[in-house]
Amino acid sequence: MISRHRTKFRVGFGSSLIAVLALWVPQSAAGAAEPERAAALPSAAAGGATASSGADATSYWTPERRAAAKATPLPGLSAREIQRVIKKSTVSSRLGRLSAPPTAPANKAAARGDSKAGAAVNKARPWGKAGKQPALTTGRLFYRLPDGSGHTCSASVIHASNKNTLWTAGHCVHPGGGGDGKFYDPDYMTFAPDDDGGRAPHGLWEAAYINTTKGWADDGDFAQDVAAVEVRPQSDRGNIQEFAGSQGYHFGYGQDFSNVTFLGYPAAGNGRSFPGDQLTYCRDNTEDASGWWWDERLQMVCDMGQGSSGGPWIDDLNGDGLGYIVGAMSHVYDPDPNDPDNAWSDPHGFSSNHGDGAINVYKDVANH
């Protein structure tokens, strides 16, 4: 359930705190007061990318290509990079909260799932209930890099007025940095909900439009590593939200939540491997990623690795397998970037802030 946003404060900042506040307060106020300033903030929606009308990602993503797709590496940030993220998190327009409830699929009885309620699960386990919620709303997002190689992330159907919106990580649609011209080609992006063993039992939903934040598109800012994907309706199954249902969302509700379920399709983790095409989960409380109050990333103890990027962090998952997205898998802490074996010395996975950036990207794609 949603817990109250904890007030973050550390003593002993001295003159450095005063200097930061001197920079932060005017920028925040300016962002709220001037529309043109707000449009330039890292939390603003980027320009997005639209698939061409003749795109046929379904034909491109044959079973063989899907099987050969590489699990997207989970970014590992060094201590210096983490500090950079924290420093860049000082500008926000403070949009407040935005939320919507989950929705059941058209065939409610067939898709009714569960929450697997119980103790914390920090070593990821197979979900094991394909065809039921929340497996039905969770799936693999396939995309192609400019070099032609195929890759896969995790994503979830999210409640939207267009009934065709997915939620994932920014680095699943854009490499981070370089601006609007660097989006991965939506002509070669598709979603397989409830994928189990690579079978794509409900077919593929092709991307129509993708977007992320300016902070991610322009600068690779991990405080803004969020994205949304509009998909086209299938000719035989219609809108994905009506067919599969959707998870709700709580954006701008803070970082502290109890019994959050993280779902993804990892191919690797902390010293062990995963199938990559099997829905896997962790469950634990989330909390602030650091003690700095303007760093609004979330963290959770979980050992899912590559392939789990973009996997939803769902709060209040009920007995029908429906809840509220409050985060999405973004990155891990790598204390020594020159030694890949150290990437898992910190047991936490991190989600970007799901406040202003999430709200702006969601509104842009859901209303596209």
C-alpha positions in Angstrom: 0.0 0.0 0.0 1.0 3.6 -0.5 3.1 4.9 2.4 3.6 8.5 3.3 6.4 10.3 1.5 9.3 10.5 3.9 10.9 13.9 4.5 14.6 13.7 3.5 17.2 15.8 5.3 20.8 15.4 6.3 22.6 17.7 8.7 26.1 18.9 8.2 25.8 20.2 4.7 27.2 23.6 5.6 27.9 26.1 2.9 27.4 23.4 0.2 23.7 23.1 1.1 23.2 26.8 1.0 24.9 26.9 -2.4 22.7 24.1 -3.8 19.5 25.7 -2.5 20.5 29.0 -4.0 20.6 27.3 -7.4 17.7 25.0 -6.9 14.9 27.2 -5.6 15.0 29.8 -8.4 15.2 27.1 -11.1 12.2 25.3 -9.6 10.2 28.5 -9.3 11.1 29.5 -12.8 10.0 26.1 -14.1 6.6 26.5 -12.5 6.1 30.1 -13.6 7.3 30.1 -17.2 5.9 27.6 -19.7 8.9 28.0 -22.0 11.2 27.2 -19.1 9.2 24.1 -18.1 9.3 22.9 -21.7 13.1 22.9 -21.5 13.4 21.0 -18.1 14.9 17.5 -18.1 11.5 16.3 -16.9 9.7 17.6 -20.1 8.7 15.2 -22.8 11.2 14.9 -25.7 10.1 15.1 -29.3 9.2 11.4 -29.7 9.3 9.3 -32.8 6.4 8.0 -35.0 6.4 4.7 -36.9 5.7 4.9 -40.6 2.3 3.9 -41.9 3.7 1.0 -43.8 5.8 -0.5 -41.0 5.3 -4.2 -40.5 7.2 -5.1 -37.3 5.2 -8.2 -36.9 6.6 -9.7 -40.1 10.1 -8.6 -39.2 10.1 -10.1 -35.7 9.9 -13.8 -36.7 10.2 -16.4 -33.9 13.8 -16.9 -35.0 14.6 -13.2 -34.6 12.9 -13.0 -31.3 14.8 -16.0 -30.0 18.1 -14.4 -31.2 17.3 -11.0 -29.6 19.8 -10.0 -26.9 18.6 -9.0 -23.5 19.3 -5.2 -23.0 22.2 -4.7 -20.6 21.1 -3.2 -17.3 23.2 0.0 -16.9 25.7 0.0 -14.1 26.5 3.5 -12.7 29.7 4.3 -10.9 29.8 6.4 -7.7 30.7 9.4 -9.8 27.8 8.8 -12.2 25.4 8.5 -9.3 26.6 11.8 -7.9 26.0 13.3 -11.4 22.5 12.0 -11.4 21.9 13.4 -7.9 23.2 16.8 -8.9 21.1 16.9 -12.1 18.0 16.1 -10.1 17.8 19.6 -8.6 15.5 21.0 -11.3 11.8 20.1 -11.2 8.5 21.8 -12.2 6.7 20.0 -9.4 3.5 19.0 -11.2 2.0 17.2 -8.2 0.3 13.8 -8.5 -1.3 11.9 -11.4 -3.0 8.5 -11.0 -5.5 6.1 -12.6 -6.8 2.7 -11.5 -6.0 -0.6 -13.2 -8.5 -2.1 -15.7 -9.6 -5.7 -16.2 -9.5 -7.3 -19.6 -12.6 -8.1 -21.6 -12.4 -11.7 -20.5 -12.2 -10.9 -16.8 -12.7 -14.5 -15.5 -10.1 -16.1 -17.7 -7.4 -13.5 -16.9 -8.0 -13.2 -13.1 -4.7 -13.7 -11.4 -3.2 -13.2 -8.0 -0.6 -11.1 -6.0 1.6 -13.9 -4.6 1.3 -12.0 -1.3 3.8 -13.0 1.3 7.3 -12.4 2.5 9.9 -10.4 0.6 11.4 -12.0 -2.4 14.9 -10.5 -3.1 16.3 -13.4 -5.2 14.1 -13.4 -8.3 11.7 -16.3 -8.9 9.6 -17.4 -11.9 6.1 -16.0 -11.8 4.8 -19.2 -13.2 1.2 -18.2 -14.1 1.0 -17.4 -17.8 -2.3 -16.2 -19.1 -3.3 -14.6 -15.8 -2.7 -11.2 -14.3 -0.2 -9.6 -13.9 1.5 -11.7 -16.5 -1.1 -10.7 -19.1 -0.2 -7.0 -18.8 3.6 -7.6 -18.7 5.7 -8.6 -21.7 8.8 -8.3 -23.8 9.5 -5.2 -25.9 11.6 -6.0 -29.0 13.5 -3.3 -30.8 16.4 -3.0 -33.3 19.5 -1.0 -33.0 20.9 1.1 -35.9 23.5 -1.7 -36.5 20.6 -4.1 -37.2 21.0 -6.2 -34.0 17.8 -7.1 -32.1 17.3 -6.5 -28.4 14.6 -6.9 -25.8 13.4 -5.1 -22.7 10.5 -5.6 -20.3 7.3 -3.4 -20.4 3.8 -3.3 -19.1 0.4 -2.2 -20.4 -0.6 1.0 -18.5 -4.1 2.5 -18.1 -4.5 5.2 -20.8 -7.3 6.9 -22.7 -6.0 5.6 -26.0 -6.1 2.1 -24.6 -2.8 1.3 -26.3 0.0 2.5 -24.1 3.0 0.6 -22.6 5.3 1.8 -19.8 9.1 1.0 -19.9 12.5 2.5 -19.4 13.9 5.4 -21.5 17.0 3.3 -22.5 14.6 0.8 -24.1 13.6 3.4 -26.8 16.6 5.7 -26.9 20.3 5.3 -26.1 20.4 8.4 -23.9 22.1 11.6 -25.2 22.1 13.0 -28.7 18.6 14.4 -28.8 15.5 13.5 -30.7 17.3 12.1 -33.7 18.6 9.1 -31.8 15.3 7.3 -31.0 15.4 3.6 -31.9 13.3 3.1 -35.0 9.7 2.5 -34.0 9.2 0.7 -37.4 11.1 -2.2 -35.8 9.6 -2.2 -32.3 6.9 -4.6 -31.1 5.5 -5.9 -27.8 4.7 -9.5 -26.9 2.5 -9.5 -23.8 2.5 -12.6 -21.5 5.5 -14.0 -23.4 6.3 -17.5 -22.1 9.1 -19.5 -23.5 9.3 -17.1 -26.5 5.9 -18.2 -27.8 4.2 -14.8 -27.9 0.8 -16.5 -27.2 -1.2 -13.4 -27.9 0.6 -12.2 -30.9 2.5 -8.9 -31.3 1.5 -5.3 -30.9 3.5 -3.0 -33.1 4.7 0.4 -31.9 3.0 3.5 -33.4 4.8 6.2 -31.3 7.5 6.3 -28.7 8.8 9.0 -26.3 10.9 9.6 -23.3 12.1 12.7 -21.3 14.3 15.5 -22.6 16.7 14.6 -19.8 17.2 11.1 -21.1 17.1 12.0 -24.8 19.4 14.9 -24.5 21.8 13.9 -21.7 21.2 10.3 -20.7 20.0 11.5 -17.3 19.2 8.4 -15.2 16.8 10.5 -13.0 14.6 10.7 -16.1 15.0 7.2 -17.6 11.3 6.6 -18.3 9.5 6.0 -21.6 6.1 5.1 -23.0 5.1 3.4 -26.2 1.8 3.7 -28.1 1.0 0.5 -29.9 -1.4 -0.1 -32.8 -4.5 -2.2 -32.2 -4.3 -5.8 -33.5 -6.7 -6.6 -36.3 -8.1 -9.7 -34.5 -7.6 -8.7 -30.8 -8.2 -4.9 -30.9 -6.8 -2.5 -28.4 -4.3 -4.1 -26.0 -5.8 -2.5 -22.9 -9.2 -4.1 -23.7 -7.7 -7.5 -24.5 -5.0 -7.7 -21.7 -6.3 -5.2 -19.2 -3.9 -2.6 -17.8 -2.0 -1.7 -14.6 -2.9 1.6 -13.0 -0.3 4.1 -11.9 0.6 6.5 -9.1 3.0 9.2 -10.4 4.3 11.8 -8.0 3.5 9.8 -4.9 7.1 9.6 -3.5 9.5 6.8 -3.2 8.4 4.8 -0.1 6.0 2.0 -0.8 5.3 -1.4 0.9 5.3 -4.8 -0.7 6.0 -3.6 -4.3 6.1 -6.3 -7.0 8.8 -6.0 -9.7 8.2 -8.0 -12.8 10.6 -8.6 -15.7 12.2 -10.9 -18.2 15.9 -11.1 -17.0 18.5 -13.2 -18.8 21.0 -12.7 -16.1 21.2 -11.6 -12.4 23.5 -11.6 -9.5 25.9 -14.5 -10.3 23.3 -16.6 -12.0 21.5 -16.8 -15.3 17.8 -16.7 -16.2 16.0 -18.0 -19.3 15.3 -14.4 -20.6 11.9 -15.4 -21.9 10.2 -16.3 -18.6 8.4 -13.8 -16.4 10.2 -13.4 -13.1 9.5 -11.4 -10.0 10.8 -9.8 -6.8 8.9 -8.3 -4.0 10.0 -5.9 -1.4 9.6 -2.4 0.0 10.9 0.6 -2.0 12.6 3.6 -0.5 14.6 6.7 -1.4 17.7 6.0 -3.3 19.7 8.4 -1.3 19.3 10.9 1.6 19.3 13.9 -0.7 15.7 15.1 -0.9 15.9 16.2 -4.5 17.1 12.8 -5.6 13.8 11.1 -6.1 14.9 7.8 -7.5 13.5 4.6 -5.9 15.5 1.5 -4.8 14.5 -2.1 -4.1 16.6 -5.2 -3.2 16.4 -7.5 -6.2 18.9 -9.4 -8.2 17.3 -9.2 -11.7 19.8 -8.1 -14.4 19.9 -7.6 -18.1 16.6 -8.0 -19.9 14.6 -6.7 -16.9 15.0 -3.0 -17.9 11.7 -1.3 -18.0 10.0 -4.0 -15.9 7.1 -2.4 -13.8 7.3 -1.9 -10.1 3.7 -2.4 -9.0 2.3 -1.2 -5.7 -0.9 -2.5 -4.2 -1.0 -5.6 -6.4 -4.4 -7.2 -5.5 -5.8 -10.7 -5.6 -6.7 -10.2 -9.3 -3.1 -9.3 -10.1 -3.8 -5.6 -10.7 -2.2 -2.7 -9.0 -0.4 0.7 -9.6 2.9 1.3 -11.4 5.2 3.4 -9.2 8.5 2.7 -10.9 10.3 0.8 -13.7 13.7 -0.9 -13.6 16.4 1.5 -14.7 19.9 0.8 -13.4 22.2 -0.7 -10.8 25.2 0.7 -8.8 28.6 -0.4 -10.1 31.3 0.7 -7.6 34.1 -0.2 -10.0 33.2 0.2 -13.7 36.5 -1.4 -14.6 35.6 -4.6 -12.9 32.2 -6.0 -14.1 32.2 -8.6 -11.3 31.6 -5.8 -8.8 28.4 -4.6 -10.5 26.3 -6.6 -8.0 28.2 -5.8 -4.8 25.2 -3.5 -4.1 22.0 -5.6 -3.9 19.6 -2.8 -5.0 17.9 -2.2 -8.3 17.0 1.4 -9.0 14.1 3.1 -10.7 14.1 6.7 -12.0 11.9 9.3 -10.4 8.3 8.7 -11.3 7.2 12.2 -10.8 7.3 15.1 -13.3 9.1 13.2 -16.0 6.8 10.2 -15.8 3.7 12.5 -15.9 5.0 14.5 -18.9 5.9 11.4 -21.0 2.7 9.6 -20.0 0.5 12.5 -21.0 2.3 12.9 -24.3 2.0 9.3 -25.4 -1.4 8.5 -23.9 -2.9 11.5 -25.6 -1.0 11.0 -28.9 
